[in-house]
């Protein structure tokens, strides 16, 4: 048996932030990580590291970034005011995001960034969400900042902070149940090297992710067929944290049939592979035609910048026959494709004519494809100029689905296409919490003494869709709340 003040289950961004906040609150902290050390870090290690937070000016960004005066003058850094952040979050979630949780996420987001900086996290400009237009760099999508080194970099920075703070991390230690006497949680039972170990503490923080790596749960909650989806991230997020909490009467909350799912390399591995970095991402689709097995388009590829549609369009790909699509481009946009399109981990075909390309699109009705392209080309408003740095209004007229922006005629060889399926990142269903403390509520909406949660396990923030970069910030905001509250509760319990 091990005794401490606060137990944190998990070791991704939210868990590390919770552990650091608890340690700063004076608590002794043990972290239980199911993965071995070389695979630890949860889904955070697979994240791109982009961060969505409220800011009003480049001067505020300079509190986070080291940027030169020339970069400041020659760049449109945009803004993401509190009102703009609210608008984006509510639009993509169909106005379902919990008002109290969303208020905390948004209003505390910039302070969370400053806090991460204090922990040693280094930030850099997110040039992947920018374009040079008429000699001036413009950021789009309201995510001009990312962590140096992406998700792996974030985990490494926070690992170093945890080590410096004296936090005890137990690897290869999977939590299996909560110690609960019917009134309060007093610890965790975990399994290490086949043996059960009890860890006792006045406060437990569950921050071990959703159920995206569990094919049985995906089928149960997301629907038939989802057991076949690729998993973008860690293989360790099996939903045990959710099960442990539900088993003692915690209240489920949020979009349990919802998930963050993106367009992903058709023949990617079953789970995320850190050695591949971002090689399987396929986020340049707003410039493409997305074609299914019938040779037809099925979404408005140019409805928005990818940062507002990528997490839901993966689901649309998965709904197509045989659960795949092809992203088709011509030479006019080749130079705008993200770097991962040109790497070795890509199922790509190339042709000098559309007819030749049609014959190379595996699984696609060639006649249907050519009919779709001809109808699309005829519908493009050719008089509207193309501008990848803004929503340019270069659209189609008279076809369904429309293409609202970046609708170039497909007429310049060589033509290229990439084969994609769906990659699931995380699930939206979680637990209901007290917003002020991140304490888990039971089915009667009473707080469960000793139990807190953060990260993917907080239900009610994301519904149907997801604005890029908000997950890591949410994990930091609620991780800090949970850690501070758990430390205070442990101090009070130890004093009684």
HUPE-V712603 format. One record per residue. RES is the residue in three letters. SS is DSSP state (H for helix, E for strand, - for the rest). PSI is psi in radians with two decimals (NA if undefined). D_FIRST is the distance of its C-alpha to the first C-alpha in Angstrom with 2 decimals. Layout:
RES_SS_PSI_D_FIRST, RES_SS_PSI_D_FIRST
This chain:
UNK_-_2.43_0.00, UNK_E_2.45_3.81, UNK_E_2.39_6.74, UNK_-_-2.99_10.22, UNK_-_-0.79_13.57, UNK_E_2.30_14.45, UNK_E_2.27_13.06, UNK_E_2.14_16.03, UNK_E_2.06_16.28, UNK_-_2.90_19.11, UNK_-_0.61_20.95, UNK_-_-2.86_24.60, UNK_H_-0.91_26.91, UNK_H_-0.75_25.72, UNK_H_-0.77_22.02, UNK_H_-0.70_22.96, UNK_H_-0.71_25.31, UNK_H_-0.76_22.77, UNK_H_-0.75_20.26, UNK_H_-0.73_23.19, UNK_H_-0.70_24.49, UNK_H_-0.72_21.23, UNK_H_-0.71_21.05, UNK_H_-0.41_24.72, UNK_-_0.10_23.96, UNK_-_0.09_21.93, UNK_-_2.57_18.37, UNK_-_2.37_15.51, UNK_E_2.31_14.89, UNK_E_2.31_12.64, UNK_E_2.35_14.67, UNK_E_1.99_13.75, UNK_-_2.13_16.92, UNK_-_-0.55_17.89, UNK_-_2.71_20.68, UNK_-_2.87_20.92, UNK_H_-0.70_21.99, UNK_H_-0.21_25.67, UNK_H_0.16_25.64, UNK_-_2.92_23.45, UNK_-_-0.03_24.97, UNK_H_-2.73_25.52, UNK_H_-0.35_29.05, UNK_H_-0.59_29.74, UNK_H_-0.31_30.46, UNK_H_-0.04_33.14, UNK_-_2.74_34.75, UNK_-_-0.32_38.14, UNK_-_0.09_37.01, UNK_E_2.57_39.82, UNK_E_2.20_39.21, UNK_-_2.07_41.09, UNK_-_2.84_41.22, UNK_-_2.25_43.89, UNK_E_2.70_46.43, UNK_-_-0.33_50.10, UNK_-_2.89_51.54, UNK_H_-0.46_51.27, UNK_H_-0.65_50.85, UNK_H_-0.67_47.46, UNK_H_-0.53_46.56, UNK_-_-0.24_47.54, UNK_-_-0.27_44.61, UNK_-_-0.60_42.44, UNK_-_2.60_44.77, UNK_-_1.72_46.89, UNK_-_2.52_50.18, UNK_-_2.86_53.68, UNK_H_-0.64_56.58, UNK_H_-0.71_58.31, UNK_H_-0.66_55.36, UNK_H_-0.79_55.39, UNK_H_-0.64_59.16, UNK_-_0.27_59.50, UNK_E_2.42_56.64, UNK_E_1.79_56.29, UNK_-_-0.12_52.65, UNK_-_-2.79_53.02, UNK_-_2.85_50.88, UNK_E_1.25_48.12, UNK_-_2.90_48.72, UNK_H_-0.74_46.52, UNK_H_-0.71_49.23, UNK_H_-0.69_49.41, UNK_H_-0.80_45.65, UNK_H_-0.84_45.86, UNK_H_-0.82_48.84, UNK_H_-0.81_47.18, UNK_H_-0.78_43.90, UNK_H_-0.60_45.74, UNK_H_-0.78_48.35, UNK_H_-0.38_45.99, UNK_-_0.26_43.83, UNK_-_0.64_46.96, UNK_-_0.45_46.19, UNK_-_-0.25_43.09, UNK_-_2.34_40.49, UNK_-_2.19_38.88, UNK_H_-0.74_40.96, UNK_H_-0.74_38.21, UNK_H_-0.74_35.85, UNK_H_-0.61_38.78, UNK_H_-0.76_39.97, UNK_H_-0.81_36.68, UNK_H_-0.85_36.59, UNK_H_-0.87_40.20, UNK_H_-0.38_40.64, UNK_-_0.09_37.48, UNK_H_-0.74_37.93, UNK_H_-0.71_39.95, UNK_H_-0.61_37.68, UNK_H_-0.66_34.77, UNK_H_-0.76_36.83, UNK_H_-0.69_37.49, UNK_H_-0.76_33.79, UNK_H_-0.71_33.03, UNK_H_-0.69_35.83, UNK_H_-0.46_34.24, UNK_-_-0.03_31.05, UNK_-_0.06_33.32, UNK_-_2.34_34.17, UNK_-_2.38_37.76, UNK_E_2.65_40.16, UNK_E_2.81_43.44, UNK_E_2.46_46.25, UNK_-_1.37_45.68, UNK_H_-0.29_48.97, UNK_H_-0.41_48.09, UNK_H_0.83_48.87, UNK_E_2.91_52.27, UNK_E_2.61_55.79, UNK_E_2.07_58.82, UNK_E_2.03_61.66, UNK_-_0.76_65.06, UNK_-_0.00_63.59, UNK_E_2.27_60.89, UNK_E_2.32_57.21, UNK_E_2.27_55.87, UNK_E_2.45_52.28, UNK_-_2.80_51.85, UNK_-_0.00_49.17, UNK_-_0.59_47.91, UNK_-_1.22_45.20, UNK_-_0.01_46.66, UNK_E_2.46_43.38, UNK_E_2.88_40.67, UNK_E_2.39_37.84, UNK_-_2.14_39.00, UNK_-_0.10_37.67, UNK_H_-2.64_36.97, UNK_H_-0.80_33.55, UNK_H_-0.65_32.30, UNK_H_-0.73_33.63, UNK_H_-0.84_31.83, UNK_H_-0.70_28.42, UNK_H_-0.77_29.30, UNK_H_-0.80_30.39, UNK_H_-0.58_27.29, UNK_H_-0.78_25.03, UNK_H_-0.70_26.95, UNK_H_-0.70_26.53, UNK_H_-0.73_22.74, UNK_H_-0.78_22.62, UNK_H_-0.60_25.00, UNK_H_-0.11_22.99, UNK_-_0.50_19.85, UNK_-_2.33_17.75, UNK_E_2.05_14.74, UNK_E_2.14_15.48, UNK_E_1.92_13.41, UNK_-_2.90_16.21, UNK_-_0.62_16.60, UNK_E_1.71_13.61, UNK_E_2.11_15.14, UNK_E_2.39_13.85, UNK_E_-0.43_14.99, UNK_E_2.79_14.57, UNK_E_2.52_13.96, UNK_E_1.97_12.17, UNK_E_2.22_15.50, UNK_-_0.24_17.07, UNK_-_-0.23_20.59, UNK_-_-0.78_20.99, UNK_E_2.73_18.41, UNK_E_2.32_15.64, UNK_E_0.20_12.37, UNK_E_-2.88_10.25, UNK_E_2.43_10.22, UNK_E_2.26_9.47, UNK_E_2.88_10.53, UNK_E_2.22_12.12, UNK_E_2.12_12.45, UNK_-_0.73_15.19, UNK_-_-0.01_15.41, UNK_E_2.50_11.95, UNK_E_2.37_9.69, UNK_E_2.47_6.24, UNK_E_2.32_4.93, UNK_E_2.17_5.74, UNK_E_2.43_7.24, UNK_-_2.66_10.74, UNK_-_-0.31_14.21, UNK_E_2.37_15.75, UNK_E_2.30_15.40, UNK_E_2.06_18.30, UNK_E_2.05_19.29, UNK_-_0.90_21.64, UNK_-_0.45_21.52, UNK_-_-3.14_25.18, UNK_-_-2.62_27.39, UNK_-_0.45_28.26, UNK_-_-0.43_31.01, UNK_-_0.04_29.71, UNK_-_1.80_29.42, UNK_H_-0.56_32.92, UNK_H_-0.78_32.37, UNK_H_-0.64_31.38, UNK_H_-0.74_34.21, UNK_H_-0.67_36.64, UNK_H_-0.80_35.35, UNK_H_-0.59_35.53, UNK_H_-0.49_37.92, UNK_-_2.86_40.29, UNK_-_2.43_41.73, UNK_-_-0.43_42.12, UNK_H_-0.21_39.24, UNK_H_-0.28_37.22, UNK_H_-0.08_39.73, UNK_-_2.59_39.19, UNK_E_2.60_38.15, UNK_E_2.08_34.89, UNK_-_-0.51_35.58, UNK_-_-2.49_32.03, UNK_-_2.61_28.61, UNK_-_-0.06_27.87, UNK_-_-0.17_24.24, UNK_-_1.50_25.17, UNK_-_0.04_25.03, UNK_-_0.16_24.54, UNK_H_-0.66_20.98, UNK_H_-0.77_20.37, UNK_H_-0.77_23.52, UNK_H_-0.76_22.72, UNK_H_-0.75_19.33, UNK_H_-0.76_21.24, UNK_H_-0.59_24.28, UNK_H_-0.45_22.40, UNK_-_0.26_21.55, UNK_-_0.27_25.12, UNK_E_2.64_25.35, UNK_-_2.10_28.98, UNK_E_2.63_30.21, UNK_E_2.60_32.74, UNK_-_-2.84_35.15, UNK_-_1.40_36.97, UNK_-_-0.31_34.93, UNK_-_0.13_37.83, UNK_-_2.76_38.21, UNK_E_2.72_37.16, UNK_E_1.98_38.00, UNK_E_2.26_40.09, UNK_E_2.92_42.50, UNK_E_2.33_45.24, UNK_E_2.61_43.73, UNK_E_2.24_45.18, UNK_-_-0.66_46.29, UNK_-_0.60_44.92, UNK_-_2.83_41.72, UNK_-_2.91_38.58, UNK_-_-0.67_36.40, UNK_-_2.96_33.76, UNK_-_2.55_34.09, UNK_-_1.94_34.80, UNK_H_-0.43_34.33, UNK_H_-0.39_36.96, UNK_H_-0.11_39.50, UNK_-_-2.12_38.83, UNK_-_0.46_40.98, UNK_-_-0.37_43.40, UNK_-_-0.08_42.98, UNK_E_2.55_43.69, UNK_-_1.31_47.11, UNK_-_0.09_47.72, UNK_-_0.21_51.46, UNK_H_-0.42_52.47, UNK_H_-0.37_54.35, UNK_H_-0.07_57.03, UNK_-_3.11_57.16, UNK_E_2.23_58.32, UNK_E_2.11_55.47, UNK_E_2.33_56.91, UNK_-_-3.03_55.56, UNK_-_-0.45_56.63, UNK_-_-0.01_59.71, UNK_-_0.33_60.82, UNK_-_2.65_60.27, UNK_E_2.71_58.57, UNK_-_-0.08_55.99, UNK_-_2.85_54.79, UNK_-_1.68_56.41, UNK_-_-0.56_55.10, UNK_-_0.46_56.44, UNK_-_-0.62_55.29, UNK_-_2.98_53.18, UNK_-_2.63_51.60, UNK_H_-0.47_48.88, UNK_H_-0.28_46.18, UNK_H_-0.16_46.98, UNK_H_-0.26_47.51, UNK_H_-0.55_45.44, UNK_H_-0.19_42.36, UNK_H_-0.43_44.54, UNK_H_-0.41_47.16, UNK_H_-0.67_44.69, UNK_H_-0.70_44.45, UNK_H_-0.65_48.26, UNK_H_-0.76_48.35, UNK_H_-0.42_45.97, UNK_-_-0.16_48.29, UNK_-_2.81_51.23, UNK_H_2.31_52.54, UNK_H_0.16_50.37, UNK_H_0.69_47.88, UNK_-_2.95_49.53, UNK_E_2.96_52.09, UNK_E_2.38_54.09, UNK_E_2.10_54.47, UNK_E_2.30_58.09, UNK_E_2.81_59.58, UNK_-_-3.07_62.87, UNK_H_-0.36_63.81, UNK_H_-0.47_64.26, UNK_H_0.09_60.53, UNK_H_-0.70_59.28, UNK_H_-0.21_58.91, UNK_H_-0.10_56.66, UNK_-_2.49_54.03, UNK_-_2.70_50.53, UNK_H_-0.60_49.77, UNK_H_-0.37_47.50, UNK_H_-0.44_50.55, UNK_H_0.13_52.21, UNK_-_-3.11_49.39, UNK_-_-0.42_49.08, UNK_-_1.28_46.46, UNK_-_2.29_48.98, UNK_-_1.79_50.99, UNK_E_2.48_54.32, UNK_E_2.70_57.96, UNK_E_2.49_61.05, UNK_E_2.77_64.71, UNK_-_-0.23_68.04, UNK_-_2.75_69.04, UNK_H_-0.62_67.32, UNK_H_-0.75_68.73, UNK_H_-0.72_67.18, UNK_H_-0.73_63.84, UNK_H_-0.66_64.01, UNK_H_-0.30_64.37, UNK_H_-0.17_61.24, UNK_-_1.66_58.86, UNK_-_2.24_57.01, UNK_-_0.04_56.80, UNK_-_2.41_59.03, UNK_-_1.92_62.38, UNK_H_-0.75_64.71, UNK_H_-0.70_67.51, UNK_H_-0.70_65.16, UNK_H_-0.84_63.78, UNK_H_-0.65_67.29, UNK_H_-0.74_68.36, UNK_H_-0.79_65.36, UNK_H_-0.72_66.04, UNK_H_-0.74_69.74, UNK_H_-0.70_69.11, UNK_H_-0.85_66.57, UNK_H_-0.68_68.92, UNK_H_-0.39_71.74, UNK_H_-0.16_69.62, UNK_E_2.37_68.48, UNK_-_1.69_70.09, UNK_-_-0.38_71.48, UNK_-_-0.25_72.99, UNK_-_2.23_69.63, UNK_-_2.57_68.28, UNK_-_2.31_64.92, UNK_-_1.82_62.35, UNK_-_-0.18_58.75, UNK_-_-0.18_57.65, UNK_-_2.92_58.37, UNK_-_1.78_58.65, UNK_-_-0.12_62.23, UNK_-_0.10_63.60, UNK_-_1.76_64.94, UNK_-_3.13_64.58, UNK_E_2.81_66.09, UNK_-_2.22_68.52, UNK_-_0.17_69.10, UNK_-_2.74_66.29, UNK_-_2.34_63.03, UNK_-_2.70_60.41, UNK_-_2.97_61.84, UNK_-_2.02_60.63, UNK_-_-0.44_60.57, UNK_-_2.77_60.29, UNK_-_0.60_60.76, UNK_-_1.48_62.97, UNK_-_2.50_64.86, UNK_-_2.38_67.34, UNK_-_1.63_66.05, UNK_-_0.10_69.09, UNK_-_1.87_68.39, UNK_-_2.83_67.45, UNK_-_2.59_65.41, UNK_E_2.47_63.22, UNK_E_2.63_59.53, UNK_E_2.52_56.82, UNK_E_2.37_53.06, UNK_E_2.22_51.27, UNK_E_2.73_48.27, UNK_E_-2.72_45.83, UNK_E_2.42_42.93, UNK_E_2.08_39.64, UNK_E_2.28_36.93, UNK_E_-1.02_34.90, UNK_E_2.86_32.75, UNK_E_2.65_32.93, UNK_-_-0.37_33.99, UNK_-_2.46_32.34, UNK_E_-2.60_29.32, UNK_E_2.64_27.98, UNK_-_2.36_29.93, UNK_E_2.82_28.76, UNK_E_2.03_30.02, UNK_-_-0.55_31.94, UNK_-_-0.42_31.48, UNK_-_-0.18_27.67, UNK_-_0.37_26.66, UNK_E_2.39_24.76, UNK_E_2.40_24.74, UNK_E_2.61_27.27, UNK_E_-3.09_27.29, UNK_-_-0.28_30.37, UNK_-_0.11_32.04, UNK_-_0.53_31.55, UNK_-_2.49_29.30, UNK_E_2.40_26.43, UNK_E_1.92_22.94, UNK_E_2.28_21.04, UNK_E_-0.01_18.13, UNK_E_2.25_19.26, UNK_E_2.87_21.43, UNK_E_2.83_22.96, UNK_-_2.92_25.25, UNK_H_-2.51_27.32, UNK_H_-0.37_28.58, UNK_H_-0.14_26.57, UNK_E_2.00_28.81, UNK_-_2.67_31.61, UNK_-_-0.07_35.14, UNK_-_-0.87_36.03, UNK_-_2.35_37.69, UNK_-_2.29_40.06, UNK_-_-0.68_42.29, UNK_-_-3.07_42.46, UNK_-_2.26_40.97, UNK_-_2.18_42.55, UNK_-_2.41_41.61, UNK_-_-0.04_39.24, UNK_H_-0.32_37.76, UNK_H_-0.82_34.38, UNK_H_-0.66_32.99, UNK_H_-0.71_34.41, UNK_H_-0.75_32.94, UNK_H_-0.67_29.48, UNK_H_-0.82_30.02, UNK_H_-0.94_31.47, UNK_H_-0.45_28.85, UNK_H_-0.75_25.97, UNK_H_-0.74_27.24, UNK_H_-0.83_27.68, UNK_H_-0.77_24.18, UNK_H_-0.79_22.59, UNK_H_-0.77_24.81, UNK_H_-0.70_24.32, UNK_H_-0.72_20.51, UNK_H_-0.75_20.54, UNK_H_-0.73_23.10, UNK_H_-0.70_21.28, UNK_H_-0.72_18.03, UNK_H_-0.76_20.34, UNK_H_-0.73_22.09, UNK_H_-0.71_19.10, UNK_H_-0.49_17.73, UNK_H_-0.30_21.30, UNK_-_NA_21.79
